[in-house]
Amino acid sequence: MGLFGTSSPAAGSSTPKGECPQCWRHAHNPEVHRALGPRQDCPQCLDHMINGCPGLNRR
């Protein structure tokens, strides 16, 4: 399937060592943001941008 298809290898793969699981999933799985409207921000991504990743660099 294409770049944004559901059979993307990153969509079902495990998170690489040292990466935040939520950041990895939100960056590599288009299904996560599919329900958002045009120009609508993802609350979880905003939280990460402001506060950092839980367990990795949380402020």
Phi, psi and omega in degrees: 000168184290186184304320183254021179283164182287348180265018178301134182299326181288332184297324183253359184278161179282161182287131177296151180303134178088355180260147175287126181302320180292315179299317181297313181296316182291331180278330189245358180237104183296341179297330184300317184259005184300327183282347180287146178280174177301133179060019177268131181275147176278121182301322180293321179292319177299316178301318179294320180295325183276314189254352183088183183267131179301131178083347180247304182213037182295137178275000000 
